Amino acid sequence: MASHMSRCRTWSRLHRFGIAAYRKYSSGGRYPNVSLSTPLPGIPKPVFASVDGQEKYETKITTLENGLRVASQNKFGQFCTVGILINSGSRHEAKYPSGIAHFLEKLAFSSTAQYGSKDEILLTLEKHGGICDCQTSRDTTMYAVSAEVKGLDTVVSLLSDAVLQPRLLDEEVEMTRMAVRFELEDLNMRPDPEPLLTEMIHAAAYRGNTVGLPRFCPAENVDKIDKNVLHSYLRNYYCPERMVLAGVGIEHEQLVECARKYLDVKPVWGTSSATNVDLSVAQYTGGIVKMEKDMSDVSLGPTPIPELTHIMIGLESCSFLEDDFIPFAVLNMMMGGGGSFSAGGPGKGMFTRLYLNVLNRHHWMYNATAYHHSYEDSGLLCIHASADPRQVREMVEIITREFIQMGGSAGEMELERAKTQLKSMLMMNLESRPVIFEDVGRQVLSTGKRKLPHELCDLISSVTASDITRVTTKMLRSKPAVAALGDLTELPTYEHIQAALSSKDGRLPRIYRLFR
């Protein structure tokens, strides 16, 4: 009787769950194993959610009647990133005291017509799990908020208020002056010279124009910038046709509706038409900017940092609107580099030229890194290097030789590695919602459309060794831009650096001394 009941239970399980549920785990079971590539018998076929491929990647763009562009990219999740990008930055300050963009960055999300203080704004955002930020660059100002999707109405209303209705109270402007002075002090004291060198190389490359104008407010201008100067600037540059409202993680129609509702308002500085807009095109000049500075005691802690001299040498590349922008991006990745203490495998760039040819061969060099700065009308490819002050001349020659060798034929392996690394970096960065937001906003602001990641990957894949040689040859025809910081006793003259970059091997002209 017991064995009969056991057989009944077995057949009942077999009937309900299929053979796989009854199969014994030992190899001696009475039923054969089912392959993992075969659907389990007796299990209903799964139904997967599907998304139309075009809908998944498409960036939707709408231009409103007042000229404001609204761009969005849907991304599944309960949070969104929304912001306003403005075609305004330090390059537009030719007719104003330099430093206005720096001030506006610090004044962002302060008191507005609707909110009495920054604290009120932050409390409002907290209700929707939100945070806000403002960043200015040489050509773009960006106000952004990340918050829950259901708070979109509040977020767009707040953004509109922060951008178009700031109060700019006297005490807020005074606090900003203090913050700017502190930042300028910090800039000159910090061990990392990167921001200062970047400022200097732009000043050398574009002397006195557009992207060569200072991004940080010069100390002598801090007291010159007040509410009237700010309103005069805002009247010319904060107008709808120079703005993009971008959003990631929201429905496009919903964002357009919010834009019509909140961004069609009269700004606090009035609606008179812009009359003083700077439309200058970047003029690459080349040149040298030097700053003699004692770098012997820059350590902020008990561990001493060796005294170093920092050199940055740059040449004109191209604008991000040109076809050559992608080959230059691959070239920059191929040069790579970093600090002498960097660690990691092939994916960390340890096989780039500046590691293999410079850092691995010259133990006394502390840094060799390539950078590519690109704008709507020009660009700058530069190499930053640092070493002991006594070896500055040798270091400069090593960098000039690397520039000359860029014009040689790129190996198939290193070119493929650079292209793969660039595509990998692009795709990994675009996993992040705020990065997608910035990509959408910047592309729509500068070109009116957006190239999708797979399009950019196709362009990267199509770069050939001859493209690299061609863009390098064109770049080497330009005058060098040089920034030098630290003990510059051994620094070669600008003319010698220029001669090295015009030679076949990149060597500096020999100098002979009777006494050293």
C-alpha positions as CSV (number, residue, x, y, z in Angstrom):
1,M,0.0,0.0,0.0
2,A,2.9,2.4,0.9
3,S,4.7,1.7,-2.3
4,H,1.5,2.3,-4.3
5,M,1.1,5.8,-2.6
6,S,4.7,6.6,-3.3
7,R,4.3,5.8,-7.0
8,C,1.1,8.0,-7.1
9,R,3.0,11.0,-5.6
10,T,5.9,10.5,-8.1
11,W,3.5,10.5,-11.1
12,S,1.6,13.5,-9.7
13,R,4.9,15.5,-9.5
14,L,5.9,14.4,-13.0
15,H,2.6,15.4,-14.4
16,R,2.7,18.9,-12.7
17,F,6.4,19.9,-13.1
18,G,7.7,17.9,-16.0
19,I,10.6,15.4,-16.2
20,A,13.2,18.0,-15.1
21,A,11.6,18.3,-11.7
22,Y,11.7,14.5,-11.0
23,R,15.2,13.9,-12.5
24,K,17.6,12.6,-9.9
25,Y,20.9,14.5,-9.5
26,S,23.1,11.3,-9.6
27,S,24.2,10.0,-12.9
28,G,22.5,6.7,-12.2
29,G,19.0,8.3,-12.4
30,R,16.2,6.7,-14.4
31,Y,15.8,9.7,-16.7
32,P,18.5,11.2,-19.0
33,N,20.0,14.7,-18.3
34,V,18.4,17.6,-20.1
35,S,20.9,19.9,-21.9
36,L,21.1,23.6,-20.7
37,S,20.4,24.7,-24.3
38,T,17.2,22.7,-24.4
39,P,13.9,24.2,-23.0
40,L,12.8,22.4,-19.9
41,P,9.9,20.1,-20.6
42,G,6.6,21.1,-19.0
43,I,7.7,24.7,-18.4
44,P,5.6,27.4,-20.2
45,K,7.5,29.5,-22.8
46,P,8.8,32.8,-21.2
47,V,7.5,36.1,-22.6
48,F,10.2,38.8,-22.5
49,A,9.6,42.6,-22.5
50,S,10.6,44.1,-25.9
51,V,11.6,47.6,-26.8
52,D,11.6,49.0,-30.3
53,G,15.3,49.6,-31.2
54,Q,14.8,53.1,-32.6
55,E,12.7,54.2,-29.6
56,K,15.4,53.0,-27.2
57,Y,18.1,55.2,-28.6
58,E,16.4,58.1,-30.3
59,T,17.1,61.6,-29.0
60,K,14.0,63.8,-29.5
61,I,14.4,67.5,-30.2
62,T,11.7,70.2,-30.3
63,T,12.3,73.9,-31.0
64,L,9.8,76.2,-29.3
65,E,8.4,79.5,-30.7
66,N,10.8,81.6,-28.7
67,G,13.8,79.7,-30.0
68,L,14.5,77.5,-27.0
69,R,15.4,73.9,-27.9
70,V,14.1,71.0,-25.9
71,A,16.0,67.7,-26.1
72,S,15.3,64.5,-24.3
73,Q,16.5,60.9,-24.2
74,N,14.3,58.3,-22.5
75,K,16.0,56.0,-20.0
76,F,14.2,53.6,-17.7
77,G,14.3,54.2,-14.0
78,Q,12.6,56.4,-11.4
79,F,15.1,59.2,-11.5
80,C,15.8,61.8,-14.2
81,T,18.5,64.4,-14.9
82,V,17.2,67.7,-16.3
83,G,19.1,70.9,-16.9
84,I,19.6,74.1,-19.0
85,L,22.7,74.5,-21.1
86,I,23.6,78.0,-22.3
87,N,26.0,79.1,-25.0
88,S,27.9,81.3,-22.6
89,G,31.3,81.0,-21.0
90,S,34.6,82.8,-20.4
91,R,35.2,83.0,-24.1
92,H,32.3,85.5,-24.5
93,E,33.7,88.0,-22.0
94,A,35.8,90.1,-24.4
95,K,33.6,93.1,-23.9
96,Y,33.3,92.6,-20.1
97,P,35.6,92.2,-17.2
98,S,36.9,88.6,-17.2
99,G,35.5,86.4,-14.5
100,I,31.7,86.9,-15.0
101,A,31.2,83.1,-15.8
102,H,33.2,82.2,-12.7
103,F,30.9,84.5,-10.6
104,L,27.7,83.1,-12.1
105,E,28.8,79.5,-11.4
106,K,29.2,80.5,-7.7
107,L,25.9,82.4,-7.6
108,A,23.9,79.6,-9.2
109,F,20.9,78.3,-7.2
110,S,21.0,81.2,-4.7
111,S,17.8,83.2,-3.9
112,T,15.3,83.8,-6.7
113,A,11.9,85.4,-7.2
114,Q,10.3,82.2,-5.9
115,Y,12.8,81.0,-3.4
116,G,14.2,83.1,-0.5
117,S,17.5,81.4,-0.2
118,K,19.7,78.5,-1.4
119,D,18.5,76.5,1.6
120,E,14.9,76.7,0.4
121,I,15.9,75.4,-3.0
122,L,17.8,72.5,-1.4
123,L,14.8,71.7,0.9
124,T,12.4,71.7,-2.1
125,L,14.7,69.3,-4.0
126,E,15.1,67.0,-1.0
127,K,11.4,66.3,-1.1
128,H,12.0,64.7,-4.6
129,G,15.4,63.1,-3.6
130,G,17.1,65.7,-5.8
131,I,20.5,67.5,-6.0
132,C,21.6,70.5,-8.1
133,D,24.8,71.7,-9.6
134,C,26.1,74.4,-11.9
135,Q,29.3,74.2,-14.0
136,T,30.9,76.7,-16.4
137,S,33.5,76.0,-19.0
138,R,35.1,78.2,-21.6
139,D,32.1,78.0,-24.0
140,T,29.1,76.5,-22.0
141,T,27.3,77.1,-18.8
142,M,25.2,74.2,-17.4
143,Y,22.6,74.2,-14.7
144,A,21.5,70.7,-13.8
145,V,19.2,68.8,-11.4
146,S,18.8,65.1,-10.7
147,A,15.6,64.1,-9.0
148,E,12.6,61.7,-9.1
149,V,10.7,61.6,-12.3
150,K,7.4,62.5,-10.5
151,G,9.0,65.8,-9.4
152,L,9.7,67.0,-13.0
153,D,7.2,69.9,-12.8
154,T,8.9,71.3,-9.7
155,V,12.4,70.7,-11.1
156,V,11.7,72.7,-14.4
157,S,10.0,75.5,-12.4
158,L,13.1,75.7,-10.1
159,L,15.5,75.6,-13.1
160,S,13.6,78.4,-14.8
161,D,13.7,80.5,-11.6
162,A,17.4,79.9,-11.0
163,V,18.4,80.8,-14.6
164,L,16.0,83.6,-15.4
165,Q,14.9,85.1,-12.0
166,P,18.0,85.2,-9.7
167,R,17.9,88.0,-7.2
168,L,21.7,88.6,-7.1
169,L,21.5,90.3,-3.7
170,D,24.4,92.5,-2.5
171,E,25.3,90.0,0.3
172,E,25.3,87.1,-2.2
173,V,27.6,88.9,-4.5
174,E,29.9,89.8,-1.6
175,M,29.9,86.1,-0.4
176,T,30.8,85.1,-4.0
177,R,33.7,87.5,-4.0
178,M,35.1,85.8,-0.9
179,A,34.6,82.3,-2.5
180,V,36.4,83.4,-5.7
181,R,39.3,84.9,-3.7
182,F,39.6,81.7,-1.7
183,E,39.5,79.6,-4.9
184,L,42.2,81.7,-6.5
185,E,44.4,81.3,-3.4
186,D,43.8,77.5,-3.4
187,L,44.6,77.3,-7.1
188,N,48.1,78.6,-6.5
189,M,48.7,76.5,-3.4
190,R,47.4,73.1,-4.4
191,P,50.0,70.3,-5.2
192,D,48.2,69.4,-8.5
193,P,49.2,72.0,-11.1
194,E,46.7,70.7,-13.7
195,P,44.1,73.5,-13.6
196,L,46.7,76.3,-13.5
197,L,48.7,74.7,-16.4
198,T,45.5,74.3,-18.5
199,E,44.7,78.0,-17.9
200,M,48.3,79.0,-18.9
201,I,48.4,76.8,-22.1
202,H,45.1,78.3,-23.3
203,A,46.5,81.8,-22.6
204,A,49.6,81.0,-24.7
205,A,47.7,79.3,-27.6
206,Y,45.0,81.9,-28.0
207,R,46.6,85.0,-26.7
208,G,44.0,87.6,-25.6
209,N,41.0,86.1,-27.6
210,T,38.1,83.8,-27.1
211,V,39.1,80.5,-25.4
212,G,42.4,82.2,-24.4
213,L,40.6,84.5,-22.0
214,P,40.9,83.5,-18.3
215,R,38.3,80.9,-17.0
216,F,39.0,81.9,-13.4
217,C,38.3,85.5,-12.4
218,P,41.6,87.5,-12.3
219,A,42.2,88.9,-8.8
220,E,42.1,92.5,-10.1
221,N,38.5,92.0,-11.4
222,V,36.9,90.5,-8.3
223,D,35.8,94.0,-7.0
224,K,34.7,95.2,-10.5
225,I,31.9,92.6,-11.0
226,D,28.6,93.7,-9.4
227,K,24.9,93.2,-10.1
228,N,24.8,95.8,-12.9
229,V,27.7,94.1,-14.8
230,L,26.1,90.7,-14.3
231,H,22.7,91.9,-15.6
232,S,24.3,93.5,-18.6
233,Y,26.0,90.2,-19.5
234,L,22.9,88.1,-18.8
235,R,20.8,90.4,-21.0
236,N,23.0,89.5,-24.0
237,Y,23.8,85.8,-23.4
238,Y,20.9,84.3,-21.4
239,C,18.3,84.4,-24.1
240,P,16.1,81.4,-25.3
241,E,17.8,81.0,-28.7
242,R,21.2,80.3,-26.9
243,M,19.7,77.7,-24.6
244,V,18.8,74.0,-24.6
245,L,16.6,72.4,-22.0
246,A,17.9,68.8,-21.9
247,G,16.5,65.8,-20.0
248,V,17.3,62.1,-19.6
249,G,14.9,59.6,-18.1
250,I,11.6,61.5,-18.9
251,E,9.0,61.5,-21.6
252,H,9.7,64.1,-24.3
253,E,6.1,65.5,-24.5
254,Q,6.1,66.0,-20.7
255,L,9.4,68.0,-20.9
256,V,8.1,70.1,-23.8
257,E,4.9,70.9,-21.8
258,C,6.9,72.0,-18.7
259,A,9.2,74.1,-21.0
260,R,6.2,76.0,-22.4
261,K,4.7,76.4,-18.9
262,Y,7.8,77.7,-17.0
263,L,10.5,78.9,-19.5
264,D,8.4,81.4,-21.4
265,V,8.8,84.1,-18.7
266,K,10.2,87.6,-18.6
267,P,13.8,87.5,-17.1
268,V,14.6,89.7,-14.2
269,W,17.0,91.8,-16.4
270,G,14.3,92.6,-18.9
271,T,13.5,91.5,-22.5
272,S,15.4,94.1,-24.5
273,S,17.2,92.5,-27.5
274,A,20.8,91.4,-27.3
275,T,23.1,94.1,-28.7
276,N,26.6,93.3,-27.4
277,V,27.1,89.6,-28.3
278,D,30.7,88.6,-29.0
279,L,30.8,86.4,-32.2
280,S,34.6,86.2,-32.4
281,V,36.2,83.2,-34.0
282,A,39.1,81.6,-32.0
283,Q,42.5,82.8,-33.4
284,Y,45.3,80.4,-32.7
285,T,48.5,82.4,-32.0
286,G,50.9,80.1,-30.3
287,G,53.4,81.4,-27.8
288,I,54.7,80.9,-24.3
289,V,53.5,81.6,-20.8
290,K,56.0,81.1,-17.9
291,M,55.4,81.3,-14.2
292,E,58.5,81.1,-12.0
293,K,57.3,79.5,-8.7
294,D,58.9,77.8,-5.7
295,M,57.6,74.2,-5.9
296,S,59.9,72.9,-3.2
297,D,57.2,72.8,-0.4
298,V,53.8,72.1,-1.9
299,S,53.0,69.1,0.2
300,L,49.8,69.5,2.3
301,G,50.8,66.7,4.7
302,P,53.8,65.2,6.5
303,T,54.9,63.2,3.4
304,P,57.1,65.5,1.2
305,I,56.5,65.9,-2.5
306,P,59.7,66.2,-4.6
307,E,60.3,69.6,-6.2
308,L,59.1,69.4,-9.8
309,T,59.0,71.7,-12.9
310,H,55.9,71.3,-15.0
311,I,55.9,71.8,-18.8
312,M,52.9,71.7,-21.2
313,I,53.5,71.8,-24.9
314,G,50.5,72.1,-27.3
315,L,49.8,72.4,-31.0
316,E,46.6,73.4,-32.8
317,S,44.3,70.4,-33.6
318,C,40.7,71.0,-34.9
319,S,37.2,71.9,-33.8
320,F,34.8,69.2,-32.7
321,L,32.6,70.1,-35.7
322,E,35.2,68.9,-38.2
323,D,35.6,65.3,-39.5
324,D,39.2,65.2,-38.2
325,F,38.0,65.4,-34.6
326,I,37.6,61.6,-34.4
327,P,41.2,60.9,-35.7
328,F,42.5,63.4,-33.2
329,A,40.6,61.7,-30.4
330,V,42.1,58.3,-31.4
331,L,45.6,60.0,-31.6
332,N,45.1,61.4,-28.1
333,M,44.1,57.9,-26.8
334,M,47.1,56.4,-28.5
335,M,49.5,58.8,-26.8
336,G,47.7,58.3,-23.4
337,G,50.2,58.4,-20.5
338,G,49.7,59.3,-16.9
339,G,51.7,59.6,-13.7
340,S,54.7,57.4,-12.9
341,F,52.9,55.8,-10.0
342,S,49.8,54.7,-12.1
343,A,49.0,51.0,-11.8
344,G,46.9,48.7,-13.8
345,G,46.8,46.4,-16.8
346,P,46.3,47.0,-20.5
347,G,42.9,48.5,-20.0
348,K,44.4,51.3,-17.9
349,G,46.5,52.6,-20.8
350,M,49.8,51.1,-19.7
351,F,50.5,50.3,-23.4
352,T,50.1,53.8,-24.7
353,R,53.1,55.6,-26.3
354,L,53.8,58.0,-23.4
355,Y,54.1,55.0,-21.0
356,L,56.2,52.8,-23.4
357,N,58.4,55.5,-24.8
358,V,58.7,57.9,-22.0
359,L,57.7,56.8,-18.4
360,N,59.1,53.2,-18.8
361,R,62.4,54.4,-20.3
362,H,63.1,57.6,-18.2
363,H,62.6,56.8,-14.5
364,W,63.3,60.4,-13.5
365,M,60.1,61.6,-15.2
366,Y,57.1,61.9,-12.9
367,N,54.4,62.5,-15.4
368,A,53.7,62.5,-19.1
369,T,50.0,62.8,-20.2
370,A,48.3,63.8,-23.4
371,Y,45.2,66.0,-23.4
372,H,42.9,67.1,-26.2
373,H,40.8,70.3,-25.7
374,S,38.3,70.9,-28.6
375,Y,35.9,73.8,-29.2
376,E,33.5,74.8,-31.9
377,D,36.1,76.7,-33.9
378,S,39.5,75.3,-32.8
379,G,41.3,72.7,-30.7
380,L,44.5,72.0,-28.8
381,L,46.4,68.8,-28.4
382,C,49.0,69.0,-25.7
383,I,51.4,66.9,-23.6
384,H,52.0,67.7,-19.9
385,A,55.3,66.5,-18.4
386,S,57.0,67.0,-15.0
387,A,60.4,66.2,-13.7
388,D,63.2,67.5,-11.5
389,P,64.2,71.1,-12.4
390,R,67.7,70.0,-13.4
391,Q,66.4,67.8,-16.1
392,V,63.9,70.2,-17.8
393,R,65.9,70.5,-21.0
394,E,66.1,66.8,-21.5
395,M,62.4,66.4,-20.6
396,V,61.4,69.0,-23.2
397,E,63.4,67.2,-25.9
398,I,61.7,63.9,-25.1
399,I,58.3,65.5,-25.5
400,T,59.2,67.3,-28.8
401,R,60.5,63.9,-30.1
402,E,57.2,62.3,-29.2
403,F,55.3,65.0,-31.2
404,I,57.5,64.4,-34.2
405,Q,57.1,60.6,-33.9
406,M,53.3,61.0,-34.0
407,G,53.7,61.7,-37.7
408,G,55.3,58.3,-38.3
409,S,53.2,55.3,-39.3
410,A,51.1,54.0,-36.5
411,G,51.3,50.2,-35.8
412,E,48.2,48.1,-36.5
413,M,48.2,46.7,-33.0
414,E,48.5,50.1,-31.2
415,L,46.0,51.7,-33.5
416,E,43.4,49.0,-32.9
417,R,44.1,49.1,-29.1
418,A,43.6,52.9,-29.1
419,K,40.3,52.7,-31.1
420,T,39.0,49.9,-28.8
421,Q,40.0,51.8,-25.7
422,L,38.3,55.0,-27.0
423,K,35.0,53.1,-27.8
424,S,35.2,51.3,-24.5
425,M,35.6,54.6,-22.6
426,L,32.8,56.2,-24.6
427,M,30.3,53.4,-23.9
428,M,31.3,53.1,-20.2
429,N,30.8,56.9,-19.7
430,L,27.4,56.8,-21.4
431,E,26.2,54.2,-18.8
432,S,25.8,57.2,-16.4
433,R,22.6,59.2,-16.6
434,P,24.3,62.6,-15.9
435,V,26.9,62.0,-18.6
436,I,24.1,61.1,-21.1
437,F,22.4,64.4,-20.1
438,E,25.6,66.4,-20.7
439,D,26.2,64.7,-24.1
440,V,22.7,65.3,-25.3
441,G,22.8,69.0,-24.1
442,R,26.2,69.9,-25.5
443,Q,25.6,68.2,-28.9
444,V,22.2,69.8,-29.4
445,L,23.5,73.2,-28.3
446,S,26.4,73.2,-30.7
447,T,25.0,71.3,-33.7
448,G,21.2,71.1,-33.3
449,K,21.3,67.3,-33.4
450,R,22.9,64.4,-31.6
451,K,25.2,61.7,-32.9
452,L,24.3,58.4,-31.2
453,P,26.9,56.2,-29.6
454,H,26.8,53.5,-32.3
455,E,27.4,56.2,-34.9
456,L,30.4,57.5,-33.0
457,C,31.7,53.9,-32.7
458,D,31.4,53.4,-36.4
459,L,33.4,56.7,-37.0
460,I,36.1,55.5,-34.6
461,S,36.3,52.1,-36.3
462,S,36.8,53.7,-39.7
463,V,40.0,55.7,-38.6
464,T,43.1,54.4,-40.4
465,A,46.8,54.9,-39.9
466,S,46.9,57.3,-42.9
467,D,44.3,59.5,-41.1
468,I,46.6,59.7,-38.0
469,T,49.6,60.6,-40.2
470,R,47.5,63.2,-42.1
471,V,46.2,65.0,-39.0
472,T,49.6,64.9,-37.3
473,T,51.3,66.5,-40.3
474,K,48.7,69.2,-40.4
475,M,49.1,69.8,-36.6
476,L,52.9,70.0,-36.8
477,R,52.7,73.0,-39.1
478,S,51.3,75.2,-36.3
479,K,53.3,77.2,-33.9
480,P,53.7,75.6,-30.5
481,A,52.0,76.8,-27.4
482,V,54.1,76.4,-24.2
483,A,53.2,76.7,-20.5
484,A,56.0,76.4,-17.9
485,L,55.6,76.3,-14.1
486,G,58.2,76.0,-11.4
487,D,62.0,76.5,-11.4
488,L,62.7,77.4,-15.1
489,T,66.5,77.8,-15.0
490,E,67.0,75.0,-17.5
491,L,64.0,75.7,-19.7
492,P,65.0,76.0,-23.4
493,T,64.0,79.1,-25.3
494,Y,60.7,79.2,-27.2
495,E,62.7,79.5,-30.4
496,H,64.6,76.3,-29.6
497,I,61.3,74.4,-28.9
498,Q,59.8,75.7,-32.1
499,A,63.0,74.6,-34.0
500,A,62.8,71.1,-32.5
501,L,59.2,70.7,-33.6
502,S,60.1,71.8,-37.1
503,S,63.0,69.3,-37.3
504,K,63.0,65.7,-38.5
505,D,63.9,64.1,-35.2
506,G,62.5,66.5,-32.7
507,R,65.9,67.3,-31.1
508,L,66.6,70.7,-29.6
509,P,69.5,72.7,-31.1
510,R,72.8,72.1,-29.4
511,I,74.1,74.7,-27.1
512,Y,77.7,75.0,-25.9
513,R,78.8,76.4,-22.6
514,L,82.3,77.1,-21.3
515,F,81.1,76.9,-17.7
516,R,78.1,75.1,-16.2
